[in-house]
Amino acid sequence: MAEVTSQPATDSCGSSCQTATSVEALNRSCYCLSLDEAALRRGLDADLGARGLSHAMVETHPHLFASVPMFVSREHVEAMARVIAAVEAVFATSHFRRAALAWAPVIARYDPGSLGGLLGFDFHLAVTGPKLIEINTNPGGALLNAVLGRAHRACCADAGALAMAPMEADAIETALFEVFMTEWRLRRKDAPLMSVAIVDEAPEQQYLYPEFLLYRQLFSRHGIEVTICAPRDLFQKDARLWSGSHPIDFVYNRLTDFALEQPAQAALKLAYLAGEVIVSPHPRAHALYADKRNLTLLCEEAFLRGTGVADAAIATLLSAIPRTEIMTAGNRDALWAKRRELFFKPAAGYGSKATYRGDKLTKRVWEEMAKGTYVAQALVAPSERHVVGSQSPTVLKADVRNYAYAGVVKLVAARLYQGQTTNFRTPGGGFAPVFTETS
């Protein structure tokens, strides 16, 4: 799938793998091609083959899957889990919620009674430990990574000492399905879940549309009817939300209109606020977890002390959250002066859109940014993964994403790339499974 030279393990890295002094040193020395493309295609065929998408993805998504895994030490895996648990502890407090909802859209004040689905916690692995650079609701790629994990074979490293983090690929689908069922039970208790709508704007044109089909197959295996549709296809009738002739119990919300403000979302918004349908992720979840301004609270010791959480959680966050501040008219000049040390993100951004490394900023873009709401975050260099490219060894950047629910990590995966941000356009890059020590 990705343009990485396939070489026999004993020739491509052999002795360098065996002499690596740590798991993470394998990211510099292990050039093994560990993706079994035939196995990956078989895995995709099982769910997408009927629509001809498994083979089409090779042409349309050539850089979706990296051909090498990412190696992360058990110490870092456990440290990331502690950061996520500390974030959840803070977010559960009324002190935090009052602060976060103060700058959130009005719809976020409505509490639908569920957590809001899977979250993505994105880390860069620094020398001093993992640094949490972003939190996202509805992080894409979880099911795709489950398929990918099953398609990786052992390389020349000691396979018996390494495993996918935190669980093997075959367990991931079950864990992800249980997230949706927990969201359902929090509101509907023991009532059966009969129908799900996967909703996004022009879904078949979305880059991760193949993952929508994987989710449809997952729900269908549990006897749940699934519709994939745009929000304009939804309407209210008889105190229910409908798509065509199908009443909808649950909306898996893939929209990036997080507050449901656009006219096309009118029926979905009304049904959500009336409690006629379960929506996940929902506007409140985005406001509490994914608004980038909330990171300014997580790195402020005085604020954290006011939450009443344990000292250990506070110390964990102060160590792991890069210094972040909201850009204002009063601090713009100071931020411009030290821009080379900063990364700028829109408060309600997603998918790395309109984000800028300070050293790449132009005056024109800087003036445009003044029209929006941005945060400035201390720049943390991404992790690195060395691969053998078509011409010569290549160094790719890496983000490590933890997919978590209710503070519990379900899946750890990496995204390999070149450029300012993850882009799925890098030869040799894309989603990569994360392997760590078994003990």
N, C-alpha and C positions, 0 to 999 in steps of 0.2 A: 504493500500500500504506500509506503514511504520510500523515498529514494536513498536507501542505505545499501552499501555494498555487502552482499552476502559472502562471507568467508568462513571456512571451517574454524570451529572454535579454537582448536589447537594452534592454528596459524594466525588468527586475527588478534588474539591477545594472550592465550596460553599462559606463559610464565608470568606476565604482568598481572593477570587476574590472581594467580596463585600467591604472588608476593605482596598483594595489596594489604596494607596494614589495618584497614578498617573497612566496614561495609561501604561507607560513603566514598572511600578511595576507589571503589569499583566504578564510580561515575566518571573517573578520569582515565582508568586503565582498561576497563572491560569493553571491548568493541564487538562482543558476540552479537550475532543477529539472532535474537531470541523469539521473534514473532514468527509463528508457523502460519503463513498466509493461507495455506490450504485449510487449516483448522479454523481460522477466522472466517473464511468464506463459508465453510460448512455451518458454523454457528449462525452467521447472518442468514444463510439459506433457510435455516429452520424456521425463522420468523419473517423474513423479508422475501424469500425466494419466490413465493407465489405471485408477488407483484413485480418481479424482475429487478428489485432494488439492490439485491446483494451485489450483483455484477455491475450495475449502474453506479454504485457508490465508488467503485474503483476508479471510474472516470470522473465523477462529479465531486468526490471527496478524497483526492489523492493524498492529502496531508492530514487526514482526520486521526489516523492511528500511527504512532511512532513504532519503529521496528525494534526498539530497545526499551527495557524497563528502566526505572529510576530506583536507585538503592538509597535507603534512608535507615539510619541506625535506630535500634530499638529505643535508645535514649531520646532521640528526637520525636519518634512516634508517640512515646509516652508524654513527652513535654507538650506536644501539640494537644493531646487529649486533656491535659491539665489546664491549658489555656482556655479551651472550649468549655470545660466545666466551670471555670472562674467567670467567664462571660455569662454563662447561664445563671450563675448565682447572682450577679449584678443585675441582669435584666429582669429577674424575678422580683426585684424590690420595687416598692411604690416610689421610692426616691428617684430611681432611674426612670421609671415610666412617666412620672410627671414631667421630668426634664425632656425626654424624647418626644412626648406627645405635644409639648409646647410649640415645637416647630413642625409638627406633622400636619398633613391635611385633615380636615374635619372628619372625614369618613373613618380615619384611624381610631377615633374615640369609641367607635362601636366595637364591642368585644363579642365576637361570634362564638366564643367558648372553646375554640380549638387553638392549637399552638401555631399552625400555619405551614406545616409540612417540612420537608427536608431543607436543610441549610447547607451552604457551601462556605467553609472557612479557608481562605487562601493564605498560605504562608510562604515566606522566603526563609531559607535555612541559613542563618548567619553564624559566624564563628561563636558568638555569645549565646546561640540558641535560636529556636524558631521565632520569627517575627510575623505577627498576624497583620496583614496589610489590608484585608477586606473581608466583609461578610456579605453573602448574597442569599436571598430567598430564591427558590426554584433554580438551583444550579443545574445546568445541563450536563449531560454526559454520564450520569450514574449507570443507567442500564447498558449504554454502549461500553462502558468500562467493564461491566460484568461479562459481556461477550468477549471483550479483548483479553481479560484475565485468563479465560479458559483456553485461549489460543497461544499463550506463551509457553515455550518449552524451556527446560533447564539448559543453562549454558555451562561453560567450563568451571564456573564457581561451584562450590560444594552445595548442590541443590538441597541436600538434606538439612542444611543449616539455615536456609532462607525460605520465607513464605510470604504470600501476599498479606498486606496489612489492611485492616485488623482481622480479616477472615478470608477464607478461600472463596474463589469465584462462585462456586455452586451455591454458597449460602447467601450471596448478596441479593439475588432476586427475591428470596423469601423475606429478607430483612427490609427491602424496599417496599414490598407489598404490605408488610405489616405496618409501615409508616402510614400509608393511606387508610388502612383499616382502623388504626388508632385515631386518626383524625375523624373518621366516621363515628366511631363508638363514643368519642367525647361528647358528641351532640345527639346521636340517635340511639345510643345504648345497644340493645340487642336486635334492633330492627335490621332486616337483611338489606345489604347494599345491592341494588338491582341494576343501576345504570350509571355510567360515567361519561361525561363529555370532556374531551381534551380540547381546550379552547385556545386559539391563537389567531392573530391577524394573518389571513392568507396562509393557512397552515402548510399546504403542500409546497409553498415557496420558501419555507423556513429551512435554514441550513441543517438543523437537527430534526427535520421531519422524519427521517428514518427512526429516530428514537421514539417519536410518537407511535409509530407502528409497533415498536417493541413493547411499549406500555400497553397498547391495545391487546397484543397477544398475551401479555402477563395477566391483565384483568380477565380476558376471555377464558383463560385456563381455569379461572376460579368461578366461572359461570356468570360473569358480569358483562352486560351488554355495553359496548363502547361506541361512541360517536366522536369523530374528529371534525371540528367545525370552527368557523369564524364566529365572533361574538354577534355579528349582525344576523346570524342564523337562529339566534335564540329568541324566545318570546314567552310571555307569561300567560297562563290560562288555568283556571280552576285552582288558584293558589299553588301552582307548580311552575317550574321552568321547563320549557319544551324546546326540542330541536326537531322540526318536522313532526312526525307522528310519535316521537319518543319522549316521554317524560324523563327529566334528568334529576337524579338524586344528588350527584356529586360532580362538581366542576374541578378538573385538574387545570389550574389557571396558568397558562404559559405566556400571558400577555405582559408587555412591558409598560402598559398604562397602569401603573401600580395602584393609583387611587381611583381607577375606573371612571375617569373624567370625560372621556370622549363619547360623543353621541352614540357610537356603535355599541358601547357597553351599557346602554341605558337599561335594557331588560335584565341583564345580569346583575347590575348594581341594585336595582329595585328588589329582585328576588333574594339577593344576598342580605340586604338590610331587613327584609321581611322574614328572614329565617326559613325561606321556602327551599333553599338549596345549600348544601355545604360547599364552600369555596376554599380551595387550598392550592397555593398560598393565597392569603387574603391581604387587604390593604393594611390592617393593623400589624400583621407580621412584618411587612416590608418596612413600615414606619419604625418599629421597635428594633429590628435587626439590621436592615440593609441601608438605612439612611446613613451616608458617610459622616454626617455631623456627629453621630453617636460615638464615633471613634474618639472625638475630642473629649468625651466624658470618661472613656475607659483609660485614658492616659493621664488623667488629672487626679493626683493623690487626694487633695482636699475633697473633691467630689466623691471619690470612692470611699473615703472614710465616712461620709454622710450616709452611705447605703447601709452600713452596719454589717457588711460581709466580713468574713474572717481575714485576719492579717495575711495569712498565706495566700489567699486569693488575690488580695491587693498587690502583694509582692510579685505574684506571677504576672499580673496584667501590666504592672509598671515596667517589668522586664521585657514583656513580649509585644507591647503595642508601640509602634513608632510614634514619636511626637507628632500630633495632628492638631491643626487649628483651622477655624473657619476664616476664610478670606473676607475682609471687610474694607470699607473705604479707609479706615484708620490704619490698617496694617499693610495695605497693598504695596507701598513703597519699600517697606522693610522686607516683605516677601520677595519682591522683585530683586532686591539687592543680594539676597541669599538663594535665589532660585535654583542655582546649580546643585544645591543640596536637597532639593525638594521634588516631590511628585504631586501634581495637581489633578484632582478628581471632582466631577460634578456631584453634588450632594445626593441626587437621586439617579446617578448614572448606573449603567449596566454594560456588560460585555466589553469593557475597556473603551467605550465610545466617549469621545471628547476628553480623554485623559492625556496629560502631557508631562513628560520629563522636563524639569525646569531648564536644563541645559540645552533643550531643543526648542524652547519657546521663542517666538518672534514677537515684536511689539504689536503687530497687527492682531495676532491671536490673543495676546495679553489684554488688549483693549476689548476684544469680543467677550472674553471671560468675565469682564466686569458686569456684563448684563445678566449673568446667571449667579447661582449660588455654588461656590467651590470650597473645597477644603485643601489645605496644603499639608502634605505628609512628609516627614523626614524620609529621604531616599534610602532604601535598603536594597543592596545589590541582590539580584535573584540568584538562586542556586544555579549550578552548571552541570551539564551532561555532555561528555565527549562522545561523538559518534564517528564512524567511518563514512564519509560522504563519497559521492561518485568520483570526486577528484582527489581529495585529501581529507585527513581528520578535521572535523568541524566541532566547534564548541557551541552548544545550544544553551539558552537560558531555560530555567525551569521554575514554575510555580508548583507548590504541593497543595492540593485541595483535599480537605477533609469533608466528606459528606456526613452530616450528623443530624440527629433528631433528639430533642429533649436532653441535650448534652451528651448523648452517646454516639460515638463514631461508628458509622456503618460501612464506610469505604474510604480508602485513601488512594488518590491517583495523582499523577503529575501531568502537567501540560508543558511540552517542550516547544521552544520557539526561538526566533530571532527577531530583532526589532525592539520597539518600545514596550509592546504588550503582546499577550497571547493573541494569535491571529489565524491559526490553522492554514497558513499559507507557506510554511517553512519546509523545504525538503528535509526529510528525516525527522520532522517534528510531528506534533499532535498529542493526543492522549497517550499516556504510558502508565502501566501498572506500577505500583510501588512494592518493592520487596524489602523485607527486613529480617533480622535474626529471629529465629523461633523462640529463643529464650535468652 
